[in-house]
Amino acid sequence: MSVQKKLGLPAFRTRGGVHAPHRKNTAESETVVMPPPEQIVLAMSQHIGAPCSPTVKTGDRVEVGQVVGDSDAPVSAPIHSGVSGKVTGTTELLLPGGRTTAALVIESDGEQRVHESVQPPRIDNFEQFLAAVRQSGAVGLGGAGFPTHIKLNPKNRDAIDTIIINAAECEPYITADYRECMESSWDVISGVQTVMEFLDASRVIIAVESNKPAAIAELSKIAARVTTPERQVQVRRLPARYPQGAEKVLVAACTGRKIPPGALPADVGCIVMNVTTAAFLSRYFKTGMPLVARRMTVDGSAVAHPKNVRVTIGTSVREVLAFCGGLRYEAGRLLMGGPMMGLALMDEELPVLKQNNAILAFAEQDAAAAGATPCIRCGRCVEACPMRLVPPSIAAAFSAKDFAGVEKLGVNTCMECGCCSFSCPAHRPIVQTMRLAKDGLRKSKS
């Protein structure tokens, strides 16, 4: 066994999951910076929670790093311009998932002038720390999009003893977080140390799947240099099994702690952060530049030149694909995110959002779905479910409109990871049925 494979503490055993093909084609592709586009479109909803309202109007001049959208709601995060130029109007966007949101259209002047507000924040206490995290516009950059300042301020803050940095990146194709670990490892550790200090946590666990030995080696080397008896920074080697990056699975794999139904990681003394979010905060604390760009993986059988790209938020998907050489074939399926939990796009003009970690484009023959056949009661979906659910029973209760039964069977604990559908030999749309059952349950209570 190589030295790299020996590095990293082993994981605790977890249940379920599937061996999805990794297809990390861009793992060794260093990030390429895409020049800012001539126009960006900034959606006012780029996070879980309340959407922002524009703080600028048509005709206003804006600069890089300037706040252009904000909200008084507690669960929200401000939105900043990634270009200098002029606000030319507003529009409405249909986001993946079906929600609509207002959006600002900003024409770049090509000068990339930085706004005067872009200064390293002063942080002397926990309140200033939280305010700075909010002002940065940080959200979960692994795809969830939850405002980071809310996550870092749990009601039971004194009970938090472990911060888990999610570098599992278990979705096929996506390598953006892996490149963060390889290209910005000191930013990762610096961000970890700052969060650790202000939350007064005694332990940080950086969780990486075993199919990324170079990242495990790099982070282990640095973690050993910053660990003290009072503050431990550990790297934990996880089995390369989807969905290792899901919060409940990750907490169990890293600590052995089980999160009860309806509870959060904080309820068992943990906070889970994406690795790129941690590295971004480190850079923000040093420079004051808010979240105006992000790294994303562009891949799939229809993409001419797959690569990892640093993209200005608000750039259209069409322009990102063009930067990667365009499409070799007509896309049969275009996704934001990975093939397991990503969302299908209807329009290449949709702009990149904060939480987008990948754009995947597949040729028609690779995107075609197999026709569903009757359930054969093989139990593979039950075996694959990390939440110990029984999807056929939930589907039967939903079909009978027995929403009390749907709730009793635990449908709300489903995290829609798609392991059930992936493992089904009959190709049944199981995860889609679970979503419909959850929606039906909500409507039955309204």
Secondary structure as UniProt FT lines:
FT   HELIX           3..6
FT   STRAND          9..10
FT   TURN            25..28
FT   STRAND          32..33
FT   STRAND          39..43
FT   STRAND          53..54
FT   TURN            58..59
FT   STRAND          61..62
FT   STRAND          67..70
FT   STRAND          79..80
FT   STRAND          85..94
FT   TURN            96..97
FT   STRAND          100..108
FT   TURN            116..117
FT   HELIX           126..135
FT   TURN            136..137
FT   TURN            141..144
FT   HELIX           148..151
FT   TURN            155..156
FT   HELIX           157..159
FT   STRAND          162..167
FT   HELIX           176..183
FT   HELIX           185..199
FT   STRAND          203..209
FT   TURN            210..211
FT   HELIX           213..226
FT   STRAND          232..238
FT   TURN            243..245
FT   HELIX           247..255
FT   TURN            261..262
FT   HELIX           265..268
FT   STRAND          270..274
FT   HELIX           275..287
FT   STRAND          293..299
FT   TURN            301..302
FT   STRAND          307..312
FT   TURN            313..314
FT   HELIX           317..323
FT   TURN            324..325
FT   STRAND          331..336
FT   TURN            339..341
FT   STRAND          343..344
FT   TURN            348..349
FT   TURN            354..355
FT   STRAND          358..363
FT   HELIX           364..367
FT   HELIX           380..384
FT   TURN            386..387
FT   HELIX           391..399
FT   TURN            400..401
FT   HELIX           403..408
FT   TURN            409..410
FT   HELIX           411..413
FT   HELIX           419..423
FT   TURN            425..426
FT   HELIX           430..445
//
